[in-house]
Amino acid sequence: MAHQYPGPPPEQPDGNPYATPRDGGPADPGYGHPQGGRPGEPGYGYPQAGPEPGYGYPGHAAPPPPAAGGYQGGYQGGYQGQQPPGGAGMTLSLGDIAVTGDTIMTPAGPMPLRGAVWTATDMSRTEERIPTHAVVLAIVFFLFCLLGLLFLLMKERTTTGFVQVAVHSGGRHHSTMIPVQSPEQVMYVFNQVNYARSLSV
């Protein structure tokens, strides 16, 4: 009773990928093997067809018209490949104000560069204080000699605040606040505004 079989072994089904093909051709690859193998046929079970016609924008068509109001993301006019007027690329950026060619781009919309009025206001403050480590060193060295009091002459300068940059042109006005952490950054923003003024002449 140990090795009883109810009949002859069953035939292998036709869909078995590991069975020898009856027509003598190459066997179909099994699960996990690349499908196809000839150029143009999908591999690994994923379709490899090209993009459908009409998908995306054709090369000769212009992008859709911009939405009303708000920042338009750069020069919108012209045909594909045309350079923006007045040169290519961004010349200057101050916070969310960008100068591109002969246009000032702001979140409120584009403004003409010619005749623009630029204003910069320093709203930062610089504080001077004795750092904590200088006080600790003065106390420690005071016990040994009076020269430890010289550590109290150490000063630490910190700058906090913003520089407000405003531009008025073409009947529009926009201002932005640029954070600064040092007097050098304040001077850098003022120099950038002076450069923008020279471009606006």
C-alpha positions as CSV (number, residue, x, y, z in Angstrom):
1,M,0.0,0.0,0.0
2,A,3.0,2.3,0.3
3,H,3.4,3.0,-3.5
4,Q,0.0,2.8,-5.0
5,Y,-0.9,5.0,-7.9
6,P,-4.4,5.5,-9.1
7,G,-3.4,5.3,-12.8
8,P,-0.8,6.6,-15.2
9,P,0.9,9.9,-14.5
10,P,-1.0,12.9,-15.7
11,E,0.1,14.7,-18.9
12,Q,1.8,18.0,-18.6
13,P,-0.5,20.8,-19.4
14,D,0.2,22.8,-22.5
15,G,0.7,26.1,-20.5
16,N,3.7,24.7,-18.5
17,P,6.6,26.9,-19.3
18,Y,9.1,24.3,-18.2
19,A,7.8,21.5,-20.4
20,T,9.5,20.6,-23.7
21,P,7.6,22.3,-26.5
22,R,5.7,20.0,-28.8
23,D,6.5,21.9,-32.0
24,G,10.3,21.8,-31.4
25,G,10.7,25.6,-31.2
26,P,12.3,27.4,-28.3
27,A,10.5,27.2,-25.0
28,D,8.7,30.3,-23.6
29,P,10.6,31.8,-20.6
30,G,9.1,31.2,-17.2
31,Y,8.1,33.5,-14.5
32,G,10.8,36.1,-13.6
33,H,12.6,35.8,-17.0
34,P,12.6,38.6,-19.6
35,Q,9.7,38.4,-22.0
36,G,10.2,38.7,-25.7
37,G,13.9,39.1,-26.4
38,R,13.5,40.5,-30.0
39,P,13.8,44.2,-30.6
40,G,10.5,46.0,-30.2
41,E,8.9,43.5,-27.9
42,P,8.3,44.3,-24.2
43,G,10.6,42.9,-21.6
44,Y,10.0,41.8,-18.0
45,G,6.3,42.0,-18.5
46,Y,6.1,45.8,-18.9
47,P,4.9,47.3,-22.1
48,Q,7.6,49.2,-24.0
49,A,5.4,51.1,-26.4
50,G,6.4,54.6,-27.4
51,P,4.5,57.7,-26.2
52,E,1.0,58.1,-27.6
53,P,0.7,60.7,-30.3
54,G,-0.7,63.9,-29.0
55,Y,0.7,63.5,-25.5
56,G,2.2,66.7,-24.2
57,Y,2.8,69.8,-26.3
58,P,3.9,69.6,-29.9
59,G,7.2,71.2,-30.7
60,H,5.6,74.1,-32.7
61,A,2.8,75.0,-30.3
62,A,3.0,77.6,-27.5
63,P,2.3,76.9,-23.9
64,P,-1.1,77.6,-22.5
65,P,-1.9,81.2,-21.7
66,P,-1.0,82.3,-18.1
67,A,-3.6,82.5,-15.4
68,A,-4.8,85.9,-14.4
69,G,-2.8,87.8,-11.9
70,G,0.1,86.6,-9.7
71,Y,3.7,85.6,-10.6
72,Q,3.9,84.2,-14.2
73,G,7.3,82.5,-13.8
74,G,9.3,84.5,-16.2
75,Y,9.0,85.7,-19.8
76,Q,5.8,84.4,-21.3
77,G,5.6,85.8,-24.8
78,G,7.1,84.8,-28.1
79,Y,7.6,81.4,-29.7
80,Q,9.6,78.4,-28.5
81,G,13.3,79.1,-28.5
82,Q,13.0,82.9,-28.5
83,Q,15.1,84.8,-26.0
84,P,13.5,87.2,-23.6
85,P,13.8,90.9,-24.5
86,G,16.8,92.7,-23.2
87,G,19.0,89.7,-22.8
88,A,18.8,86.2,-21.4
89,G,18.7,85.0,-17.8
90,M,18.2,86.7,-14.5
91,T,20.4,89.7,-13.8
92,L,19.6,90.4,-10.1
93,S,17.6,88.8,-7.3
94,L,16.5,90.6,-4.1
95,G,14.3,88.3,-2.0
96,D,11.2,87.6,-4.2
97,I,12.1,90.5,-6.6
98,A,14.0,89.4,-9.7
99,V,15.4,91.5,-12.6
100,T,15.3,89.7,-15.9
101,G,16.3,91.6,-19.0
102,D,14.2,94.8,-19.0
103,T,11.5,93.5,-16.7
104,I,11.2,93.3,-12.9
105,M,9.4,90.1,-11.9
106,T,7.5,90.2,-8.6
107,P,4.7,88.0,-7.1
108,A,2.4,91.0,-7.9
109,G,3.3,90.7,-11.6
110,P,5.9,92.0,-14.0
111,M,7.0,95.7,-13.9
112,P,9.1,97.6,-16.4
113,L,12.7,98.1,-15.4
114,R,13.1,101.5,-17.0
115,G,12.2,104.3,-14.6
116,A,11.8,102.0,-11.6
117,V,12.2,103.6,-8.2
118,W,14.1,101.4,-5.7
119,T,14.1,102.0,-1.9
120,A,16.1,100.2,0.8
121,T,15.5,100.6,4.5
122,D,17.8,99.2,7.1
123,M,15.6,97.7,9.9
124,S,18.3,95.7,11.5
125,R,20.0,96.3,14.9
126,T,23.5,95.4,16.1
127,E,23.9,94.6,19.8
128,E,27.2,94.4,21.6
129,R,27.5,92.3,24.8
130,I,30.1,90.4,26.9
131,P,30.0,86.7,26.0
132,T,29.4,84.1,28.7
133,H,32.8,82.5,28.3
134,A,34.5,85.9,28.9
135,V,32.7,86.3,32.3
136,V,33.7,82.7,33.3
137,L,37.3,83.3,32.4
138,A,37.4,86.6,34.2
139,I,36.1,84.9,37.4
140,V,38.5,82.0,37.2
141,F,41.6,84.1,36.5
142,F,40.6,86.8,39.0
143,L,41.5,84.4,41.8
144,F,45.1,84.0,40.4
145,C,45.8,87.6,39.3
146,L,44.0,90.8,38.6
147,L,44.8,90.4,34.9
148,G,41.7,88.2,34.6
149,L,39.6,91.3,34.6
150,L,40.9,92.0,31.0
151,F,38.6,89.2,29.8
152,L,35.7,91.5,30.5
153,L,36.9,93.7,27.6
154,M,35.9,91.0,25.1
155,K,32.8,92.0,23.2
156,E,30.5,90.1,20.9
157,R,28.5,91.8,18.2
158,T,25.3,90.3,16.9
159,T,23.1,91.7,14.1
160,T,19.5,90.8,13.8
161,G,16.6,92.1,11.7
162,F,15.7,92.8,8.1
163,V,16.4,95.1,5.2
164,Q,13.2,96.2,3.5
165,V,13.6,96.6,-0.3
166,A,10.7,98.3,-2.2
167,V,10.3,98.9,-5.9
168,H,7.8,101.1,-7.6
169,S,7.3,101.0,-11.4
170,G,4.6,101.1,-14.0
171,G,1.9,102.0,-11.4
172,R,2.8,99.0,-9.3
173,H,4.5,98.7,-5.9
174,H,6.1,95.7,-4.2
175,S,8.3,95.4,-1.1
176,T,10.1,92.5,0.5
177,M,12.0,91.9,3.7
178,I,15.4,90.3,3.5
179,P,16.8,88.9,6.7
180,V,20.4,89.8,7.7
181,Q,22.8,88.5,10.3
182,S,25.8,90.8,9.9
183,P,26.6,94.4,8.9
184,E,28.3,93.0,5.8
185,Q,25.0,91.4,4.7
186,V,23.3,94.8,5.1
187,M,25.9,96.5,2.9
188,Y,25.6,93.7,0.3
189,V,21.8,94.3,0.1
190,F,22.4,98.0,-0.2
191,N,25.0,97.4,-3.0
192,Q,22.5,95.2,-4.9
193,V,19.8,97.9,-4.6
194,N,22.3,100.5,-6.0
195,Y,23.1,98.1,-8.9
196,A,19.3,97.8,-9.6
197,R,19.0,101.6,-9.6
198,S,21.8,101.8,-12.1
199,L,19.9,99.3,-14.4
200,S,16.7,101.3,-14.1
201,V,18.2,104.5,-15.6
